[in-house]
Amino acid sequence: MALLFFGSLLMVLGLLAGCLLLITPLGIIEITPGIGLWLLFPAFSIGGYILLLVTPSFAKLRVLALFLSSLLLLLAAAAAAELMLYASTLMQPTGSTLILWYVLIIAGGLGVVATGAFDIKKLFSKLRRPKAAAPASPPPQAAPPIKPKR
């Protein structure tokens, strides 16, 4: 239970660090992200996901892990959208856009790997019936021996 709690907490903190990095160029909040925030974003995201993976009842937690991993993909999509707005000059960044490329690459990479680890069909199916085995065909019979002509 502790692994579940701390894994989820680390994933949420990693997502929060990514969000702070994402809104920095917008100038909504006057922050200057230090190297710690740059390092904590991937460290918390990876560490939290690993803690969720090693949780003994991981089979029951797959939906939670998939949800948190999907939030990473959403964060990457937001970074891509923000970069597109800056590239089209619809918005002007208050600082460098390097931070957005960082969030896009880290969140996109982690999100793809983490969500790709799931087989969605197996995840959401309640019961999976085994395929019926094909009836065994009888073994082929040997040809009758050829009798020599006299």
DODO-537271 format. One record per residue: residue number from 0; residue in one letter; x, y, z of N, C-alpha, C in turn. Coordinates in steps of 0.1 Angstrom, whole numbers. Example, Ala and Ser with C-alpha at 12.3 -4.5 7.8 and 13.67 -1.06 7.14 Angstrom:
residues 2
num 0	residu A	nx 132	ny -57	nz 78	cax 123	cay -45	caz 78	cx 132	cy -33	cz 78
num 1	residu S	nx 128	ny -22	nz 71	cax 137	cay -11	caz 71	cx 129	cy 0	cz 79
END
This chain:
residues 150
num 0	residu M	nx 8	ny -12	nz 0	cax 0	cay 0	caz 0	cx 9	cy 13	cz 0
num 1	residu A	nx 20	ny 12	nz 7	cax 29	cay 23	caz 7	cx 35	cy 26	cz -6
num 2	residu L	nx 38	ny 16	nz -14	cax 44	cay 18	caz -27	cx 33	cy 24	cz -36
num 3	residu L	nx 21	ny 21	nz -35	cax 10	cay 27	caz -43	cx 9	cy 42	cz -39
num 4	residu F	nx 9	ny 45	nz -27	cax 8	cay 59	caz -22	cx 20	cy 67	cz -27
num 5	residu F	nx 32	ny 63	nz -25	cax 44	cay 70	caz -28	cx 46	cy 71	cz -43
num 6	residu G	nx 43	ny 60	nz -50	cax 44	cay 60	caz -65	cx 34	cy 70	cz -71
num 7	residu S	nx 22	ny 70	nz -66	cax 12	cay 80	caz -71	cx 16	cy 94	cz -68
num 8	residu L	nx 21	ny 96	nz -56	cax 25	cay 109	caz -51	cx 37	cy 114	cz -60
num 9	residu L	nx 47	ny 106	nz -63	cax 58	cay 110	caz -71	cx 54	cy 113	cz -85
num 10	residu M	nx 45	ny 105	nz -91	cax 40	cay 108	caz -104	cx 32	cy 121	cz -105
num 11	residu V	nx 24	ny 124	nz -94	cax 17	cay 137	caz -94	cx 27	cy 148	cz -93
num 12	residu L	nx 37	ny 147	nz -84	cax 47	cay 157	caz -82	cx 55	cy 159	cz -95
num 13	residu G	nx 58	ny 148	nz -102	cax 65	cay 149	caz -115	cx 56	cy 157	cz -125
num 14	residu L	nx 43	ny 154	nz -126	cax 34	cay 161	caz -135	cx 33	cy 176	cz -131
num 15	residu L	nx 33	ny 179	nz -118	cax 33	cay 192	caz -113	cx 45	cy 200	cz -118
num 16	residu A	nx 57	ny 193	nz -116	cax 69	cay 200	caz -121	cx 69	cy 202	cz -136
num 17	residu G	nx 63	ny 193	nz -143	cax 62	cay 195	caz -158	cx 53	cy 206	cz -161
num 18	residu C	nx 42	ny 207	nz -154	cax 33	cay 218	caz -156	cx 39	cy 232	cz -153
num 19	residu L	nx 47	ny 232	nz -142	cax 54	cay 245	caz -139	cx 64	cy 249	cz -150
num 20	residu L	nx 71	ny 239	nz -155	cax 80	cay 241	caz -167	cx 72	cy 246	cz -179
num 21	residu L	nx 60	ny 240	nz -181	cax 52	cay 243	caz -192	cx 47	cy 258	cz -192
num 22	residu I	nx 43	ny 263	nz -180	cax 37	cay 276	caz -180	cx 47	cy 287	cz -178
num 23	residu T	nx 60	ny 283	nz -176	cax 70	cay 294	caz -175	cx 71	cy 303	cz -187
num 24	residu P	nx 71	ny 298	nz -199	cax 72	cay 308	caz -211	cx 60	cy 316	cz -213
num 25	residu L	nx 49	ny 312	nz -207	cax 36	cay 320	caz -209	cx 37	cy 332	cz -200
num 26	residu G	nx 44	ny 332	nz -190	cax 45	cay 344	caz -181	cx 33	cy 345	cz -172
num 27	residu I	nx 25	ny 335	nz -170	cax 14	cay 335	caz -161	cx 19	cy 337	cz -146
num 28	residu I	nx 29	ny 329	nz -143	cax 35	cay 330	caz -130	cx 49	cy 334	cz -132
num 29	residu E	nx 54	ny 344	nz -124	cax 67	cay 349	caz -126	cx 77	cy 339	cz -118
num 30	residu I	nx 81	ny 329	nz -124	cax 91	cay 319	caz -118	cx 102	cy 318	cz -128
num 31	residu T	nx 113	ny 315	nz -122	cax 125	cay 311	caz -130	cx 129	cy 297	cz -126
num 32	residu P	nx 125	ny 287	nz -134	cax 128	cay 273	caz -129	cx 143	cy 271	cz -129
num 33	residu G	nx 147	ny 265	nz -117	cax 161	cay 262	caz -115	cx 164	cy 248	cz -121
num 34	residu I	nx 176	ny 244	nz -119	cax 181	cay 231	caz -124	cx 173	cy 220	cz -117
num 35	residu G	nx 170	ny 223	nz -104	cax 163	cay 213	caz -96	cx 149	cy 209	cz -102
num 36	residu L	nx 142	ny 219	nz -107	cax 129	cay 216	caz -113	cx 131	cy 208	cz -127
num 37	residu W	nx 141	ny 212	nz -134	cax 144	cay 204	caz -146	cx 147	cy 190	cz -144
num 38	residu L	nx 154	ny 187	nz -133	cax 158	cay 173	caz -129	cx 147	cy 166	cz -122
num 39	residu L	nx 139	ny 173	nz -114	cax 128	cay 166	caz -107	cx 117	cy 161	cz -116
num 40	residu F	nx 114	ny 168	nz -126	cax 103	cay 164	caz -135	cx 105	cy 150	cz -140
num 41	residu P	nx 116	ny 146	nz -147	cax 118	cay 133	caz -151	cx 120	cy 123	cz -140
num 42	residu A	nx 128	ny 128	nz -130	cax 131	cay 118	caz -119	cx 118	cy 114	cz -111
num 43	residu F	nx 110	ny 123	nz -108	cax 97	cay 120	caz -101	cx 88	cy 112	cz -110
num 44	residu S	nx 87	ny 115	nz -123	cax 79	cay 108	caz -132	cx 83	cy 93	cz -133
num 45	residu I	nx 96	ny 91	nz -135	cax 101	cay 78	caz -137	cx 101	cy 70	cz -124
num 46	residu G	nx 105	ny 77	nz -113	cax 105	cay 70	caz -100	cx 91	cy 66	cz -96
num 47	residu G	nx 81	ny 75	nz -98	cax 67	cay 71	caz -94	cx 62	cy 60	cz -102
num 48	residu Y	nx 65	ny 60	nz -115	cax 60	cay 49	caz -124	cx 67	cy 36	cz -120
num 49	residu I	nx 80	ny 36	nz -117	cax 86	cay 24	caz -112	cx 80	cy 18	cz -99
num 50	residu L	nx 77	ny 27	nz -90	cax 71	cay 23	caz -77	cx 57	cy 17	cz -80
num 51	residu L	nx 50	ny 22	nz -90	cax 37	cay 16	caz -93	cx 39	cy 3	cz -100
num 52	residu L	nx 50	ny 1	nz -108	cax 52	cay -12	caz -114	cx 55	cy -23	cz -104
num 53	residu V	nx 63	ny -19	nz -94	cax 67	cay -30	caz -84	cx 57	cy -32	cz -73
num 54	residu T	nx 46	ny -25	nz -74	cax 35	cay -27	caz -64	cx 30	cy -42	cz -65
num 55	residu P	nx 29	ny -49	nz -54	cax 25	cay -63	caz -55	cx 12	cy -66	cz -63
num 56	residu S	nx 2	ny -57	nz -61	cax -11	cay -60	caz -68	cx -12	cy -51	cz -80
num 57	residu F	nx -1	ny -51	nz -88	cax -1	cay -42	caz -100	cx -12	cy -44	cz -110
num 58	residu A	nx -17	ny -57	nz -110	cax -27	cay -60	caz -120	cx -40	cy -52	cz -117
num 59	residu K	nx -42	ny -49	nz -104	cax -54	cay -41	caz -101	cx -52	cy -26	cz -103
num 60	residu L	nx -39	ny -22	nz -104	cax -36	cay -8	caz -105	cx -33	cy -3	cz -119
num 61	residu R	nx -35	ny -12	nz -129	cax -32	cay -8	caz -142	cx -39	cy 4	cz -147
num 62	residu V	nx -52	ny 5	nz -143	cax -60	cay 17	caz -148	cx -54	cy 30	cz -142
num 63	residu L	nx -50	ny 29	nz -130	cax -44	cay 41	caz -124	cx -31	cy 45	cz -131
num 64	residu A	nx -22	ny 35	nz -133	cax -10	cay 37	caz -140	cx -12	cy 42	cz -154
num 65	residu L	nx -22	ny 36	nz -161	cax -25	cay 41	caz -175	cx -30	cy 55	cz -175
num 66	residu F	nx -38	ny 59	nz -165	cax -43	cay 72	caz -164	cx -32	cy 82	cz -162
num 67	residu L	nx -23	ny 79	nz -152	cax -12	cay 88	caz -150	cx -2	cy 89	cz -162
num 68	residu S	nx 0	ny 78	nz -169	cax 8	cay 78	caz -181	cx 1	cy 87	cz -192
num 69	residu S	nx -12	ny 86	nz -193	cax -19	cay 94	caz -203	cx -18	cy 109	cz -200
num 70	residu L	nx -17	ny 112	nz -187	cax -15	cay 126	caz -183	cx -2	cy 131	cz -188
num 71	residu L	nx 8	ny 123	nz -188	cax 21	cay 127	caz -194	cx 20	cy 130	cz -209
num 72	residu L	nx 12	ny 121	nz -216	cax 10	cay 124	caz -230	cx 2	cy 137	cz -232
num 73	residu L	nx -7	ny 140	nz -223	cax -15	cay 152	caz -224	cx -5	cy 164	cz -221
num 74	residu L	nx 4	ny 163	nz -212	cax 14	cay 173	caz -210	cx 23	cy 176	cz -222
num 75	residu A	nx 27	ny 165	nz -229	cax 35	cay 166	caz -241	cx 27	cy 173	cz -252
num 76	residu A	nx 14	ny 170	nz -253	cax 5	cay 176	caz -263	cx 4	cy 191	cz -260
num 77	residu A	nx 3	ny 195	nz -247	cax 1	cay 209	caz -244	cx 14	cy 216	cz -248
num 78	residu A	nx 26	ny 210	nz -245	cax 39	cay 216	caz -249	cx 39	cy 218	cz -264
num 79	residu A	nx 35	ny 208	nz -272	cax 35	cay 209	caz -286	cx 26	cy 220	cz -291
num 80	residu A	nx 14	ny 221	nz -285	cax 5	cay 232	caz -289	cx 11	cy 245	cz -286
num 81	residu E	nx 17	ny 247	nz -274	cax 23	cay 259	caz -271	cx 34	cy 263	cz -280
num 82	residu L	nx 43	ny 253	nz -284	cax 53	cay 255	caz -294	cx 47	cy 260	cz -307
num 83	residu M	nx 36	ny 254	nz -311	cax 30	cay 257	caz -324	cx 25	cy 271	cz -324
num 84	residu L	nx 19	ny 276	nz -312	cax 14	cay 289	caz -311	cx 26	cy 299	cz -312
num 85	residu Y	nx 37	ny 296	nz -306	cax 49	cay 305	caz -307	cx 55	cy 305	cz -321
num 86	residu A	nx 55	ny 293	nz -328	cax 60	cay 293	caz -341	cx 52	cy 300	cz -351
num 87	residu S	nx 39	ny 301	nz -349	cax 30	cay 308	caz -358	cx 29	cy 323	cz -354
num 88	residu T	nx 36	ny 327	nz -344	cax 36	cay 341	caz -339	cx 22	cy 346	cz -334
num 89	residu L	nx 14	ny 336	nz -331	cax 1	cay 340	caz -324	cx 3	cy 345	cz -310
num 90	residu M	nx 14	ny 339	nz -304	cax 18	cay 343	caz -290	cx 33	cy 346	cz -290
num 91	residu Q	nx 37	ny 354	nz -281	cax 52	cay 356	caz -280	cx 56	cy 351	cz -266
num 92	residu P	nx 66	ny 343	nz -266	cax 71	cay 337	caz -253	cx 78	cy 348	cz -245
num 93	residu T	nx 78	ny 347	nz -232	cax 85	cay 356	caz -224	cx 99	cy 352	cz -221
num 94	residu G	nx 102	ny 340	nz -225	cax 116	cay 335	caz -224	cx 119	cy 326	cz -235
num 95	residu S	nx 129	ny 317	nz -232	cax 133	cay 307	caz -242	cx 123	cy 296	cz -243
num 96	residu T	nx 122	ny 290	nz -255	cax 113	cay 279	caz -257	cx 120	cy 266	cz -255
num 97	residu L	nx 132	ny 266	nz -251	cax 140	cay 254	caz -249	cx 133	cy 245	cz -238
num 98	residu I	nx 127	ny 252	nz -228	cax 120	cay 245	caz -218	cx 108	cy 237	cz -223
num 99	residu L	nx 102	ny 242	nz -233	cax 90	cay 235	caz -239	cx 95	cy 223	cz -247
num 100	residu W	nx 106	ny 224	nz -254	cax 111	cay 212	caz -261	cx 115	cy 202	cz -251
num 101	residu Y	nx 120	ny 206	nz -240	cax 124	cay 196	caz -229	cx 112	cy 189	cz -224
num 102	residu V	nx 101	ny 196	nz -221	cax 89	cay 190	caz -216	cx 83	cy 181	cz -227
num 103	residu L	nx 83	ny 185	nz -239	cax 77	cay 177	caz -250	cx 85	cy 164	cz -252
num 104	residu I	nx 98	ny 165	nz -251	cax 106	cay 152	caz -253	cx 105	cy 143	cz -241
num 105	residu I	nx 106	ny 148	nz -229	cax 106	cay 140	caz -217	cx 92	cy 134	cz -215
num 106	residu A	nx 82	ny 143	nz -215	cax 68	cay 138	caz -212	cx 63	cy 129	cz -224
num 107	residu G	nx 66	ny 133	nz -236	cax 62	cay 124	caz -247	cx 69	cy 111	cz -247
num 108	residu G	nx 82	ny 111	nz -245	cax 89	cay 98	caz -244	cx 84	cy 89	cz -233
num 109	residu L	nx 83	ny 95	nz -221	cax 79	cay 87	caz -209	cx 64	cy 82	cz -211
num 110	residu G	nx 56	ny 91	nz -216	cax 42	cay 88	caz -218	cx 40	cy 77	cz -228
num 111	residu V	nx 47	ny 77	nz -239	cax 46	cay 67	caz -250	cx 51	cy 53	cz -244
num 112	residu V	nx 62	ny 53	nz -237	cax 67	cay 41	caz -232	cx 58	cy 35	cz -221
num 113	residu A	nx 53	ny 44	nz -212	cax 44	cay 39	caz -201	cx 31	cy 35	cz -206
num 114	residu T	nx 25	ny 42	nz -215	cax 12	cay 37	caz -220	cx 13	cy 26	cz -230
num 115	residu G	nx 24	ny 25	nz -237	cax 26	cay 14	caz -246	cx 28	cy 1	cz -240
num 116	residu A	nx 31	ny 1	nz -226	cax 33	cay -11	caz -219	cx 20	cy -19	cz -216
num 117	residu F	nx 9	ny -13	nz -220	cax -4	cay -19	caz -217	cx -10	cy -24	cz -230
num 118	residu D	nx -16	ny -36	nz -229	cax -24	cay -41	caz -239	cx -39	cy -36	cz -236
num 119	residu I	nx -44	ny -26	nz -243	cax -56	cay -20	caz -239	cx -68	cy -30	cz -240
num 120	residu K	nx -68	ny -39	nz -249	cax -79	cay -49	caz -250	cx -79	cy -57	cz -238
num 121	residu K	nx -67	ny -62	nz -234	cax -67	cay -70	caz -222	cx -70	cy -63	cz -209
num 122	residu L	nx -66	ny -50	nz -209	cax -68	cay -42	caz -197	cx -83	cy -40	cz -194
num 123	residu F	nx -91	ny -37	nz -204	cax -105	cay -34	caz -202	cx -115	cy -45	cz -204
num 124	residu S	nx -110	ny -57	nz -207	cax -119	cay -68	caz -209	cx -121	cy -75	cz -195
num 125	residu K	nx -133	ny -78	nz -192	cax -136	cay -84	caz -179	cx -131	cy -99	cz -179
num 126	residu L	nx -136	ny -106	nz -189	cax -133	cay -120	caz -191	cx -128	cy -122	cz -205
num 127	residu R	nx -118	ny -130	nz -205	cax -113	cay -133	caz -219	cx -115	cy -148	cz -220
num 128	residu R	nx -124	ny -152	nz -229	cax -126	cay -166	caz -231	cx -116	cy -172	cz -240
num 129	residu P	nx -110	ny -183	nz -236	cax -100	cay -190	caz -245	cx -107	cy -194	cz -258
num 130	residu K	nx -99	ny -194	nz -269	cax -105	cay -199	caz -281	cx -107	cy -214	cz -281
num 131	residu A	nx -118	ny -218	nz -287	cax -120	cay -232	caz -287	cx -110	cy -239	cz -296
num 132	residu A	nx -105	ny -250	nz -291	cax -95	cay -257	caz -298	cx -102	cy -264	cz -310
num 133	residu A	nx -95	ny -264	nz -321	cax -101	cay -271	caz -333	cx -101	cy -286	cz -330
num 134	residu P	nx -111	ny -293	nz -335	cax -112	cay -307	caz -332	cx -100	cy -314	cz -339
num 135	residu A	nx -94	ny -323	nz -332	cax -83	cay -330	caz -337	cx -87	cy -340	cz -348
num 136	residu S	nx -80	ny -339	nz -359	cax -83	cay -347	caz -370	cx -76	cy -361	cz -368
num 137	residu P	nx -82	ny -371	nz -373	cax -75	cay -384	caz -371	cx -63	cy -385	cz -379
num 138	residu P	nx -53	ny -392	nz -374	cax -40	cay -393	caz -382	cx -43	cy -399	cz -395
num 139	residu P	nx -35	ny -395	nz -405	cax -37	cay -401	caz -419	cx -34	cy -416	cz -419
num 140	residu Q	nx -42	ny -423	nz -426	cax -39	cay -437	caz -426	cx -29	cy -440	cz -437
num 141	residu A	nx -21	ny -450	nz -434	cax -10	cay -454	caz -443	cx -17	cy -461	cz -455
num 142	residu A	nx -11	ny -459	nz -467	cax -15	cay -466	caz -479	cx -14	cy -481	cz -478
num 143	residu P	nx -23	ny -489	nz -483	cax -21	cay -503	caz -483	cx -9	cy -507	cz -490
num 144	residu P	nx -3	ny -518	nz -485	cax 10	cay -522	caz -492	cx 6	cy -527	cz -506
num 145	residu I	nx 16	ny -525	nz -515	cax 14	cay -529	caz -529	cx 18	cy -544	cz -530
num 146	residu K	nx 9	ny -551	nz -536	cax 12	cay -566	caz -538	cx 20	cy -567	cz -551
num 147	residu P	nx 30	ny -575	nz -551	cax 37	cay -577	caz -564	cx 29	cy -586	cz -573
num 148	residu K	nx 30	ny -584	nz -586	cax 22	cay -591	caz -596	cx 30	cy -604	cz -599
num 149	residu R	nx 24	ny -615	nz -601	cax 30	cay -628	caz -605	cx 26	cy -632	cz -618
END
